[in-house]
Amino acid sequence: MCRWLSYIGDPVYLEKLVFEPRHSLVEQSLHAEQAKTPTNGDGFGIGWYDERKTPGLYREILPAWNDPNLRSLAHHIRSGMFFAHVRASTGTETSRTNCHPFAHENYLFMHNGQIGDYPLVRRVLEAMIDDEFYATRHGTTDSELIFCLMLTFGLRTDPHRAIRKTIEVVEREMKDRGATAPFRFTACLSNGESVCAIRHASDDKPPSLYWRKRGDHVIVVSEPLDTESDSWIAVAPNHTLHVCRDLNVCEEPTLSATGCMGAA
């Protein structure tokens, strides 16, 4: 399993969240407290929005705690919306193309979880991806496949329908092919204007997801960045959290969500 965070609000330097908190994302890459495995050393990535419509992206196969480039970039990059992710592989190789977040046009996507018994359904799910998006798929992870399915199912025009359909299709194909391991899907998506975070599982054990709002920002995380436990709010299982540019926050059941993320 992986650990990740997303930020939306007044611009800050990435190091404020990636490095500085007591339980920062880099600390979680070594000592995660709410993950299946405590170490997330199979690469990392950051994605950020600035004056351009498309996000910047930096991904590397080194552990996050062992890359001086990450420390330098986090010290200098200032953004009002960014993602950061540390990876623990669930079976696919450690490569830059398999590190999160994934980007397409103005979208960023990152994921913690897995499609259970992935080899049983990989081929049939890949066959559903439109050629346009299949051509831009560079890695081998189930996470990037999920992102491509969302794009195929209309992420640009009706994002919440695309999310619902992707979940439904994945779970249907798993059932039809006799998969017994669960689908675990705690993910985050942005179009550069808002953030959508999903906490879902086909069983009763969805990966953890929390959020916190302070005056000028909202942070969404896999696990809290500090010991101020009362300030972090857990997202309910099978719910989606929406955070708009004005920092309005709403939480809805995923399979009936409408949210604030409009078409690109």
BANU-415600 format. One record per residue: chain; x, y, z of N, C-alpha, C, O in turn. Coordinates in steps of 0.2 Angstrom, whole numbers, plus 5000, padded with zeros to 4 digits. Layout:
  chain  n.east  n.north  n.up  ca.east  ca.north  ca.up  c.east  c.north  c.up  o.east  o.north  o.up
      A       X        Y     Z        X         Y      Z       X        Y     Z       X        Y     Z
...
END
This chain:
  chain  n.east  n.north  n.up  ca.east  ca.north  ca.up  c.east  c.north  c.up  o.east  o.north  o.up
      A    5004     4994  5000     5000      5000   5000    5004     5006  5000    5010     5006  5001
      A    5001     5012  4998     5005      5018   4998    5002     5023  5003    4997     5022  5006
      A    5006     5029  5003     5004      5035   5007    5004     5041  5002    5008     5042  4998
      A    4999     5045  5003     4999      5051   4999    4995     5057  5002    4992     5056  5008
      A    4996     5063  4999     4993      5069   5002    4991     5074  4996    4995     5073  4991
      A    4986     5078  4997     4984      5083   4992    4983     5089  4996    4981     5089  5002
      A    4984     5095  4993     4984      5101   4996    4980     5106  4991    4981     5106  4985
      A    4975     5110  4994     4972      5115   4990    4971     5121  4994    4969     5121  5000
      A    4973     5127  4992     4973      5133   4996    4978     5138  4994    4980     5139  4988
      A    4979     5143  4998     4984      5148   4997    4991     5145  4996    4993     5140  4999
      A    4995     5147  4991     5001      5144   4989    5006     5143  4995    5007     5148  4999
      A    5009     5137  4995     5014      5136   5000    5020     5132  4997    5019     5129  4991
      A    5026     5132  5000     5031      5128   4997    5029     5121  4999    5027     5119  5005
      A    5031     5116  4995     5029      5109   4996    5032     5106  5002    5030     5102  5005
      A    5038     5109  5004     5042      5106   5010    5038     5107  5016    5039     5103  5021
      A    5033     5112  5016     5029      5113   5022    5025     5107  5024    5023     5106  5030
      A    5023     5102  5019     5019      5096   5020    5023     5090  5019    5023     5085  5023
      A    5028     5090  5014     5031      5084   5012    5037     5082  5017    5038     5077  5018
      A    5040     5088  5020     5046      5086   5025    5044     5089  5032    5047     5085  5036
      A    5041     5094  5033     5042      5098   5039    5037     5095  5045    5040     5095  5051
      A    5031     5092  5044     5027      5090   5050    5031     5084  5053    5035     5080  5050
      A    5029     5083  5059     5032      5077   5063    5031     5071  5059    5035     5067  5059
      A    5025     5070  5057     5023      5064   5053    5022     5065  5046    5017     5063  5043
      A    5027     5069  5043     5027      5071   5036    5026     5065  5031    5027     5059  5033
      A    5025     5066  5025     5025      5061   5020    5031     5057  5019    5031     5051  5018
      A    5037     5061  5020     5043      5058   5020    5044     5053  5026    5047     5048  5025
      A    5042     5055  5031     5042      5051   5037    5038     5045  5037    5040     5040  5039
      A    5032     5046  5033     5028      5040   5032    5031     5035  5027    5029     5029  5027
      A    5035     5038  5023     5038      5033   5018    5043     5028  5022    5044     5023  5019
      A    5045     5030  5028     5049      5025   5032    5045     5022  5038    5046     5016  5039
      A    5040     5026  5040     5036      5023   5046    5029     5025  5046    5026     5029  5050
      A    5025     5022  5041     5018      5023   5041    5015     5020  5046    5017     5014  5049
      A    5009     5023  5049     5006      5020   5055    4999     5017  5053    4997     5013  5057
      A    4996     5018  5048     4990      5016   5046    4990     5012  5039    4985     5011  5036
      A    4996     5009  5037     4996      5006   5031    4998     4998  5032    5000     4997  5038
      A    4996     4994  5027     4998      4987   5028    5005     4986  5029    5007     4981  5033
      A    5009     4990  5026     5016      4989   5027    5019     4996  5029    5017     5001  5027
      A    5024     4996  5034     5026      5003   5037    5030     5007  5032    5031     5013  5033
      A    5034     5003  5027     5039      5006   5023    5036     5007  5016    5033     5002  5013
      A    5037     5013  5013     5034      5014   5007    5040     5017  5003    5041     5023  5002
      A    5044     5012  5000     5051      5014   4997    5052     5013  4990    5057     5013  4987
      A    5046     5011  4987     5046      5009   4980    5045     5015  4975    5041     5015  4970
      A    5048     5021  4976     5048      5027   4972    5043     5032  4975    5039     5030  4980
      A    5043     5038  4972     5038      5043   4975    5037     5048  4969    5040     5047  4963
      A    5032     5052  4970     5031      5057   4965    5028     5063  4968    5024     5063  4973
      A    5028     5069  4964     5025      5075   4966    5022     5078  4960    5025     5077  4954
      A    5016     5081  4960     5013      5084   4954    5010     5091  4957    5007     5091  4962
      A    5011     5096  4953     5009      5103   4956    5006     5107  4950    5008     5106  4944
      A    5002     5112  4952     4999      5116   4947    5002     5123  4949    5003     5125  4954
      A    5003     5127  4943     5005      5134   4944    5002     5138  4939    4995     5138  4938
      A    5005     5143  4935     5002      5147   4931    4999     5144  4924    4995     5146  4921
      A    5002     5138  4923     5000      5134   4917    4994     5130  4919    4993     5128  4924
      A    4991     5128  4913     4985      5124   4914    4987     5116  4916    4983     5113  4920
      A    4992     5114  4913     4994      5107   4914    4999     5107  4920    5002     5112  4921
      A    4999     5101  4924     5003      5101   4930    5010     5099  4929    5011     5096  4924
      A    5014     5101  4933     5021      5099   4933    5021     5092  4936    5017     5090  4940
      A    5026     5088  4935     5027      5081   4937    5034     5079  4938    5038     5081  4934
      A    5036     5077  4944     5042      5074   4945    5041     5067  4949    5038     5067  4954
      A    5044     5062  4946     5043      5055   4949    5050     5052  4949    5054     5053  4944
      A    5052     5048  4954     5058      5045   4954    5058     5038  4958    5053     5037  4962
      A    5062     5033  4956     5062      5026   4959    5065     5026  4966    5065     5021  4969
      A    5069     5031  4967     5073      5031   4974    5067     5032  4979    5062     5034  4978
      A    5069     5029  4985     5064      5030   4991    5064     5038  4992    5069     5041  4991
      A    5059     5041  4994     5058      5048   4995    5063     5051  5000    5065     5056  5000
      A    5065     5047  5005     5069      5049   5010    5077     5049  5008    5081     5052  5011
      A    5078     5047  5002     5085      5046   4999    5086     5050  4993    5090     5048  4989
      A    5082     5055  4991     5083      5058   4985    5084     5066  4987    5079     5069  4988
      A    5090     5068  4986     5091      5075   4987    5087     5080  4982    5086     5086  4984
      A    5086     5078  4976     5082      5082   4972    5075     5083  4974    5073     5089  4973
      A    5072     5079  4978     5065      5080   4980    5066     5085  4986    5061     5090  4986
      A    5071     5085  4990     5071      5090   4995    5072     5097  4992    5069     5102  4994
      A    5076     5098  4987     5078      5104   4983    5071     5107  4980    5070     5112  4981
      A    5068     5102  4976     5062      5104   4973    5056     5106  4978    5053     5112  4977
      A    5056     5103  4983     5050      5104   4988    5052     5111  4992    5048     5115  4994
      A    5058     5113  4992     5061      5119   4995    5059     5125  4990    5058     5131  4993
      A    5059     5124  4984     5058      5129   4979    5051     5130  4976    5050     5135  4974
      A    5048     5124  4975     5041      5124   4972    5036     5127  4977    5035     5124  4982
      A    5032     5132  4974     5027      5135   4978    5020     5134  4974    5020     5136  4969
      A    5015     5131  4977     5009      5130   4973    5003     5130  4978    5003     5129  4984
      A    4997     5132  4975     4991      5132   4978    4987     5126  4977    4982     5125  4980
      A    4990     5121  4974     4987      5114   4973    4992     5109  4971    4995     5110  4966
      A    4993     5104  4975     4998      5099   4973    4997     5092  4976    4993     5092  4981
      A    5000     5087  4973     4999      5080   4976    5006     5078  4977    5011     5080  4974
      A    5007     5073  4982     5013      5070   4983    5011     5063  4985    5006     5062  4989
      A    5015     5058  4983     5014      5051   4984    5020     5047  4985    5025     5048  4982
      A    5020     5043  4990     5026      5038   4991    5023     5031  4990    5017     5029  4993
      A    5027     5027  4987     5024      5020   4984    5027     5014  4988    5032     5014  4989
      A    5022     5010  4989     5024      5003   4991    5020     4998  4986    5014     4998  4985
      A    5024     4995  4982     5022      4991   4976    5018     4985  4978    5019     4982  4983
      A    5012     4984  4975     5008      4978   4976    5010     4973  4971    5006     4968  4970
      A    5015     4973  4967     5017      4968   4963    5020     4970  4956    5024     4966  4953
      A    5019     4976  4954     5022      4978   4948    5029     4981  4949    5030     4983  4955
      A    5033     4982  4944     5040      4984   4945    5041     4991  4947    5036     4995  4947
      A    5046     4992  4950     5048      4999   4952    5051     5003  4947    5057     5001  4945
      A    5048     5007  4944     5050      5011   4938    5047     5018  4938    5042     5019  4942
      A    5050     5023  4935     5047      5030   4935    5040     5030  4932    5035     5033  4935
      A    5039     5026  4927     5032      5026   4924    5027     5023  4929    5021     5023  4927
      A    5029     5019  4934     5024      5016   4938    5023     5020  4945    5019     5018  4949
      A    5027     5025  4945     5026      5030   4951    5020     5035  4950    5019     5037  4944
      A    5017     5036  4955     5012      5041   4955    5014     5048  4957    5020     5049  4960
      A    5011     5053  4956     5004      5054   4952    5005     5053  4945    5010     5053  4942
      A    4999     5051  4942     4999      5051   4934    4995     5057  4932    4991     5060  4935
      A    4998     5059  4926     4995      5065   4923    4992     5064  4916    4995     5060  4912
      A    4987     5068  4914     4985      5068   4907    4981     5075  4906    4976     5076  4910
      A    4984     5078  4902     4981      5085   4900    4981     5089  4907    4986     5090  4910
      A    4975     5091  4909     4975      5095   4916    4974     5091  4922    4973     5094  4927
      A    4974     5085  4921     4972      5080   4927    4978     5077  4930    4983     5076  4927
      A    4977     5076  4937     4982      5072   4941    4978     5067  4944    4972     5068  4946
      A    4981     5061  4945     4978      5056   4948    4983     5052  4952    4988     5050  4950
      A    4981     5050  4959     4985      5045   4962    4981     5041  4967    4975     5042  4967
      A    4984     5035  4969     4980      5029   4971    4983     5026  4977    4989     5025  4977
      A    4980     5023  4982     4982      5019   4987    4977     5013  4987    4971     5014  4988
      A    4980     5007  4986     4975      5001   4986    4977     4996  4980    4983     4997  4977
      A    4972     4992  4978     4974      4988   4972    4968     4984  4970    4963     4984  4973
      A    4968     4982  4964     4963      4978   4961    4964     4971  4963    4970     4968  4961
      A    4960     4968  4967     4962      4961   4969    4962     4956  4964    4958     4956  4959
      A    4967     4951  4964     4968      4946   4959    4969     4950  4952    4966     4948  4947
      A    4973     4955  4952     4974      4959   4946    4975     4955  4939    4972     4957  4934
      A    4979     4950  4940     4981      4946   4933    4974     4943  4930    4974     4942  4924
      A    4969     4942  4934     4963      4939   4932    4959     4943  4927    4956     4941  4923
      A    4960     4950  4929     4956      4955   4925    4959     4960  4921    4956     4964  4918
      A    4966     4960  4921     4970      4965   4918    4968     4965  4911    4967     4971  4908
      A    4969     4960  4907     4968      4960   4900    4961     4962  4898    4960     4967  4893
      A    4956     4960  4901     4949      4962   4899    4948     4970  4901    4945     4973  4897
      A    4951     4972  4906     4950      4979   4908    4954     4984  4903    4952     4989  4901
      A    4960     4981  4901     4964      4985   4897    4961     4986  4890    4961     4991  4887
      A    4957     4980  4888     4954      4981   4882    4948     4986  4881    4946     4988  4876
      A    4946     4988  4887     4941      4993   4887    4943     5000  4886    4939     5005  4885
      A    4950     5001  4887     4953      5008   4887    4953     5010  4879    4955     5007  4875
      A    4950     5016  4878     4950      5019   4872    4957     5020  4869    4962     5021  4873
      A    4958     5020  4863     4965      5020   4860    4968     5027  4862    4974     5027  4863
      A    4965     5032  4862     4967      5039   4864    4971     5038  4870    4977     5041  4871
      A    4968     5035  4875     4971      5035   4882    4976     5029  4883    4981     5029  4886
      A    4975     5023  4879     4979      5018   4879    4986     5020  4877    4991     5018  4879
      A    4986     5024  4872     4993      5026   4869    4997     5030  4873    5003     5031  4873
      A    4994     5033  4879     4997      5038   4883    4999     5034  4890    5002     5037  4894
      A    4997     5027  4890     4998      5023   4896    5006     5021  4895    5007     5017  4891
      A    5010     5022  4900     5017      5020   4900    5019     5015  4905    5024     5012  4904
      A    5015     5014  4910     5017      5010   4915    5013     5003  4915    5009     5002  4910
      A    5013     4999  4920     5010      4993   4921    5005     4992  4927    5003     4987  4928
      A    5004     4997  4930     5001      4997   4937    4993     4997  4936    4990     4999  4930
      A    4989     4994  4940     4982      4994   4940    4980     5001  4942    4974     5003  4939
      A    4984     5005  4945     4982      5012   4946    4981     5016  4940    4976     5019  4939
      A    4986     5015  4936     4986      5019   4929    4980     5017  4925    4977     5020  4921
      A    4979     5010  4925     4974      5007   4921    4967     5010  4924    4963     5012  4920
      A    4966     5011  4930     4960      5014   4933    4959     5021  4930    4954     5023  4928
      A    4965     5025  4930     4964      5032   4928    4962     5032  4920    4958     5036  4918
      A    4965     5027  4916     4964      5027   4909    4956     5025  4908    4953     5028  4904
      A    4954     5021  4913     4947      5019   4912    4942     5025  4914    4937     5026  4910
      A    4944     5029  4919     4940      5035   4920    4940     5040  4914    4935     5042  4913
      A    4946     5041  4911     4946      5045   4905    4942     5042  4900    4938     5046  4896
      A    4942     5036  4899     4938      5032   4894    4931     5033  4895    4927     5034  4890
      A    4929     5033  4901     4921      5033   4903    4919     5040  4904    4913     5041  4907
      A    4923     5045  4902     4920      5052   4901    4922     5057  4907    4918     5061  4909
      A    4928     5056  4909     4931      5060   4915    4930     5067  4913    4929     5072  4917
      A    4932     5069  4907     4932      5076   4905    4925     5079  4905    4925     5085  4906
      A    4920     5076  4904     4913      5079   4903    4909     5077  4909    4904     5082  4911
      A    4909     5071  4912     4905      5070   4918    4909     5066  4923    4909     5059  4923
      A    4914     5069  4927     4919      5065   4931    4916     5060  4936    4918     5055  4937
      A    4910     5062  4939     4907      5058   4944    4904     5051  4941    4904     5046  4944
      A    4901     5052  4935     4899      5046   4932    4905     5042  4930    4904     5036  4930
      A    4910     5045  4928     4916      5041   4926    4919     5037  4931    4921     5031  4931
      A    4919     5040  4937     4921      5037   4943    4917     5031  4945    4919     5025  4946
      A    4910     5032  4945     4906      5027   4947    4906     5021  4942    4906     5015  4944
      A    4906     5023  4936     4906      5017   4931    4913     5013  4931    4913     5007  4930
      A    4918     5017  4932     4925      5013   4933    4924     5008  4939    4926     5002  4938
      A    4922     5010  4945     4921      5006   4950    4917     5000  4949    4918     4994  4950
      A    4911     5001  4946     4906      4996   4944    4909     4991  4939    4908     4985  4940
      A    4913     4994  4934     4915      4989   4929    4921     4985  4932    4921     4979  4931
      A    4925     4988  4936     4931      4984   4939    4928     4978  4944    4930     4973  4943
      A    4923     4980  4948     4920      4975   4952    4916     4970  4949    4916     4964  4951
      A    4913     4972  4943     4909      4967   4939    4914     4962  4936    4913     4956  4936
      A    4919     4964  4933     4924      4960   4930    4928     4955  4935    4929     4949  4934
      A    4929     4958  4941     4932      4954   4946    4927     4948  4948    4929     4942  4949
      A    4921     4950  4949     4916      4945   4951    4915     4939  4945    4915     4933  4947
      A    4915     4942  4939     4914      4937   4933    4920     4932  4932    4919     4927  4930
      A    4926     4934  4934     4932      4930   4933    4934     4927  4940    4940     4924  4940
      A    4930     4927  4945     4931      4923   4951    4937     4926  4955    4940     4922  4959
      A    4938     4932  4955     4943      4936   4960    4940     4935  4967    4934     4937  4968
      A    4944     4933  4971     4942      4933   4978    4945     4938  4983    4943     4940  4988
      A    4951     4941  4981     4954      4947   4984    4950     4953  4983    4947     4954  4978
      A    4950     4958  4988     4945      4964   4987    4948     4969  4982    4954     4969  4981
      A    4944     4973  4980     4946      4979   4977    4946     4985  4982    4941     4987  4985
      A    4952     4988  4983     4953      4993   4987    4955     4999  4984    4960     4999  4980
      A    4952     5005  4985     4952      5011   4981    4951     5017  4985    4946     5020  4985
      A    4957     5020  4987     4957      5026   4990    4962     5030  4986    4968     5029  4985
      A    4959     5035  4982     4962      5039   4977    4960     5046  4977    4956     5048  4981
      A    4964     5050  4973     4963      5057   4973    4964     5059  4966    4968     5057  4962
      A    4960     5064  4964     4959      5066   4957    4959     5074  4957    4955     5077  4961
      A    4962     5077  4952     4961      5085   4952    4961     5086  4944    4964     5083  4940
      A    4957     5092  4943     4957      5094   4936    4960     5101  4936    4960     5105  4931
      A    4964     5103  4941     4967      5109   4942    4963     5115  4945    4965     5120  4947
      A    4956     5113  4946     4952      5118   4949    4949     5116  4956    4947     5120  4960
      A    4948     5109  4957     4946      5106   4963    4949     5099  4964    4952     5097  4960
      A    4948     5097  4970     4950      5090   4972    4945     5085  4973    4940     5087  4977
      A    4945     5079  4971     4940      5074   4972    4944     5068  4975    4949     5065  4972
      A    4942     5066  4981     4946      5060   4985    4941     5055  4986    4935     5056  4989
      A    4942     5049  4985     4937      5043   4985    4940     5038  4990    4946     5036  4990
      A    4936     5036  4995     4938      5030   4999    4933     5025  4998    4927     5025  5000
      A    4935     5019  4995     4930      5014   4993    4934     5007  4993    4940     5007  4992
      A    4930     5002  4995     4932      4995   4995    4926     4991  4993    4921     4992  4995
      A    4928     4985  4990     4923      4980   4989    4921     4976  4995    4917     4972  4996
      A    4926     4976  5000     4925      4973   5007    4924     4979  5012    4922     4985  5010
      A    4925     4977  5019     4924      4982   5024    4930     4985  5026    4930     4988  5032
      A    4935     4985  5022     4942      4988   5024    4945     4992  5019    4950     4991  5017
      A    4942     4998  5018     4945      5003   5013    4951     5006  5016    4951     5007  5022
      A    4956     5008  5013     4962      5011   5015    4960     5018  5018    4955     5021  5016
      A    4963     5020  5023     4962      5026   5027    4962     5032  5023    4966     5033  5018
      A    4958     5037  5025     4958      5044   5022    4955     5049  5027    4950     5048  5030
      A    4959     5054  5027     4957      5060   5032    4958     5067  5028    4961     5067  5023
      A    4955     5072  5031     4955      5078   5029    4955     5083  5035    4953     5082  5040
      A    4958     5089  5033     4958      5095   5038    4957     5101  5035    4961     5102  5030
      A    4953     5106  5037     4952      5112   5034    4955     5117  5039    4952     5117  5045
      A    4959     5122  5037     4961      5128   5041    4959     5134  5037    4958     5133  5031
      A    4960     5140  5040     4958      5146   5036    4959     5146  5029    4955     5148  5025
      A    4965     5145  5027     4967      5146   5020    4968     5140  5016    4971     5141  5010
      A    4967     5134  5018     4968      5128   5014    4965     5122  5017    4962     5122  5023
      A    4965     5117  5013     4962      5110   5015    4967     5105  5013    4970     5105  5007
      A    4969     5100  5017     4973      5095   5016    4970     5088  5016    4966     5087  5021
      A    4971     5084  5011     4968      5077   5011    4974     5072  5012    4978     5073  5008
      A    4974     5067  5016     4979      5063   5017    4977     5056  5018    4972     5054  5020
      A    4982     5051  5017     4981      5044   5019    4981     5043  5026    4977     5039  5029
      A    4985     5047  5030     4985      5047   5037    4988     5054  5040    4991     5057  5036
      A    4986     5056  5046     4987      5062   5048    4995     5064  5048    4999     5059  5049
      A    4996     5070  5047     5003      5073   5047    5006     5075  5054    5012     5076  5054
      A    5002     5074  5059     5004      5077   5066    5000     5073  5071    4995     5069  5069
      A    5001     5075  5077     4997      5072   5083    4991     5075  5085    4988     5074  5090
      A    4989     5081  5081     4983      5084   5083    4977     5080  5080    4973     5082  5075
      A    4976     5075  5083     4971      5070   5080    4964     5073  5080    4960     5071  5076
      A    4962     5077  5085     4955      5080   5085    4954     5084  5078    4948     5086  5077
      A    4959     5087  5075     4958      5091   5070    4957     5088  5063    4956     5091  5058
      A    4959     5081  5063     4958      5077   5057    4952     5073  5057    4950     5070  5062
      A    4948     5074  5051     4942      5070   5050    4942     5065  5045    4945     5065  5040
      A    4940     5059  5048     4940      5053   5043    4935     5053  5038    4929     5055  5040
      A    4936     5052  5032     4931      5051   5027    4928     5044  5028    4931     5039  5029
      A    4921     5044  5027     4917      5038   5029    4919     5033  5023    4920     5035  5017
      A    4919     5026  5025     4919      5021   5019    4914     5022  5014    4909     5024  5015
      A    4917     5021  5007     4913      5022   5001    4910     5028  5001    4904     5029  4998
      A    4913     5033  5002     4911      5040   5001    4917     5044  4998    4923     5042  4997
      A    4915     5050  4995     4919      5054   4991    4919     5061  4994    4914     5064  4996
      A    4925     5064  4994     4926      5070   4997    4927     5075  4991    4932     5074  4987
      A    4924     5081  4991     4925      5086   4986    4928     5092  4989    4925     5095  4994
      A    4933     5095  4986     4935      5102   4989    4936     5106  4983    4940     5105  4978
      A    4932     5112  4983     4932      5117   4978    4938     5122  4979    4940     5123  4985
      A    4939     5126  4974     4944      5132   4975    4942     5137  4980    4947     5139  4983
      A    4936     5137  4982     4934      5142   4987    4934     5138  4994    4932     5141  4999
      A    4937     5132  4994     4938      5128   5000    4931     5126  5003    4931     5123  5009
      A    4926     5126  4999     4920      5122   5001    4921     5115  5001    4924     5112  4996
      A    4919     5111  5006     4920      5104   5007    4914     5101  5008    4910     5103  5012
      A    4913     5095  5004     4907      5091   5005    4909     5084  5004    4913     5082  5000
      A    4905     5080  5007     4906      5072   5007    4900     5069  5005    4894     5070  5008
      A    4900     5064  5000     4894      5061   4998    4896     5054  4997    4901     5052  4996
      A    4891     5049  4997     4892      5042   4995    4894     5042  4988    4891     5045  4983
      A    4899     5038  4987     4903      5038   4980    4898     5036  4974    4899     5039  4969
      A    4894     5031  4975     4890      5029   4970    4884     5034  4968    4880     5032  4964
      A    4883     5039  4972     4878      5044   4970    4881     5051  4970    4877     5056  4971
      A    4887     5052  4970     4891      5058   4971    4889     5063  4965    4889     5060  4959
      A    4889     5069  4966     4889      5074   4961    4894     5079  4961    4898     5081  4957
      A    4895     5082  4968     4901      5086   4969    4902     5092  4965    4898     5094  4962
      A    4908     5095  4966     4910      5101   4963    4915     5101  4957    4916     5106  4954
      A    4917     5095  4956     4922      5094   4950    4918     5094  4944    4915     5089  4942
      A    4918     5100  4940     4914      5100   4934    4919     5098  4928    4924     5095  4929
      A    4916     5098  4922     4920      5096   4916    4926     5101  4915    4926     5107  4918
      A    4931     5098  4912     4937      5102   4911    4936     5108  4906    4940     5111  4905
END
